[in-house]
Amino acid sequence: GRLIRKLLPLPLIQVVGVDALRSNVEIAKSALIEEMEVSKDGSTTSQTGVVLLHGSLTDGSSLLPLRGVDAVVMLEVIEHMDEQHLAEIGPAIFDGLRPSMVVMTTPNFEYNAVLQHKLQALSGVVDDTVSQQKLPYRDADHRFEWTRKKFQSWCASLSKKFNYTVEFFGIGRLSEDDSGPDGYVG
């Protein structure tokens, strides 16, 4: 809902939000209720071209009506997916939807050491022996968190397979060491 609200003032024809959890769709509907109308069939639209759908990004058949969209934005999505669904992202998004642009973000696992040290400093107990392998994920629902190199490799293989170009850059806070930015975009 927050990204959609930020996109509403832009001169876009339509913004579509898709979430696998119906509860998240309902939360987004509630958050955007002032800008939106709910039709009798339960779909949510607005004069500003917003559509919220309950569905899966890996279910090509449910996404077919969206084929040819200009852009797909997946903010902090892939790390919540298991390996099977992650493998289905390429065919569903790049081959199924064929958007002009795809923007994906994911947490940078290397930055977790910075976060861990900040948490320790707040608690007054600093342990400089914390290893990368033992760092907790940022969210209990994350199935994985990748390093910058792993994310770049995965995106590069998708771009090659589906004939897209890819660029990478960091987002969020920067660390003072070599662990890079808080998150990463590809």
Secondary structure, DSSP 8 states (H G I E B T S, - for coil): -HHHHHHTTS--S-EEEEES-HHHHHHHHHHTGGG-EE-TTS-EE-TT-EEEEE--TT-HHHHGGGTT-SEEEESS-GGGS-HHHHHHHIIIIIIII--SEEEEEEE-GGGHHHHHHHHHHHHT---TT--GGG---SSTT-S----HHHHHHHHHHHHHHTT-----EEEEEE-SSTT-EEEEE-
